[in-house]
C-alpha cells in the first residue's frame, strides 16, 4: 500500500515502513540502542531526504526506547541516578547539535555531513566493539587465565563523586555528563539515540555492569531524543508525522520482542552481533558515497561582474 509522505515529498510502501520500525524496535530491546544508527541509513536507502530522516527518526526512537526501557524497569535493571546524569548532558548536547545542524542546513551541506558522520563513527565504534567482543569470547573459552584486577583510572580520580548504587559504582559525575553531551550532539546531527556509542562508553569508560547498561541507556535516550525531536520540529520543520507514526507502531512492538530475545544471549554475544550490524551499515554507506555519489561537486574560480 503506497502512501505519500508530505514533508519528505516521496511515496513509500506503508508495510515496508512498519517492518523497518519493527526491526529497529527489536534491536532497541536487545542491545539498549535507540536503533537510529540502522533506521536512518535505511531511510536514506528508500529515498527519504537525510534532513527529514534525521528529524523524524528521533521521534520514532522515543517510542521504541520507552517500550524497551519499560521492560527493563520491570526487571530492575535501570540505574536512574546514572541515567539522570547522562540525560542532563544529553539535553545540553542536543541543543548544541541542533544549532550546528541548522547552520549547516543553511549552507546546503547537512546531507553530506550526516552521511560522513555515519561512516566515521560507525566504522570506529563497530571496529572497536567487534575486536573487544571477540577477545571476550575467546577469554571465556579459556577460564584458566588469570583475571586482571580492574585498575583505578581517571574516572575514579576526578572530583564530584557520586555513589551509583544500582551500578555498584562510586565515581565522578563528570565522565557520564561529558559522554551525555557528546551523544546528545550526535543525536541531533545523525538522528540517533546514540546507544551505539553510549553503550560501549558506559561499559568501557564508566565501568558499568552490562546487565544495567541496556536499561539505563534506553532510559536517557527517551528524554534526549524527545527533546531533539521538539527542537527539529520547531526550528527545521522537517518532522514528517505520517512517517513517524508508521515507524513508531512497528518500533513499540519490536522492542518488546527484542527484550525477550536479549535475555537469551550472553553479553559478549550481544555485543559482537551489534558490532557486526554497525560495520555492515557503515560499509553500505561508504560504498554509496564512493560509488554512487548523490551530487557532483566541482571547484571553479568565481568570475567578477
Secondary structure, 3 states (H helix, E strand, C coil): CEEEECCCCEEEEHHHHHHHHHHHHHHHHHHCCCCHHHHHHHHHHCCCCHHHHHHHHHHHHHHHHHHHHHHHHHCCCCCHHHHHHHHHHHHHHHHHHHHHHHHHHHHCCHHHHHHHHHHHHHHHHHHHHHHHHHHHHHHHCCCCCCCCCCCCCHHHHCCCEEEECCCCEEEEHHHHHHHHHHHHHHHHHHCCCCHHHHHHHHHHCCCCCHHHHHHHHHHHHHHHHHHHHHHHHHHCCCCCHHHHHHHHHHHHHHHHHHHHHHCCCCHHHHHHHHHHHHHHHHHHHHHHHHHCCCCCCCCCCCCCC
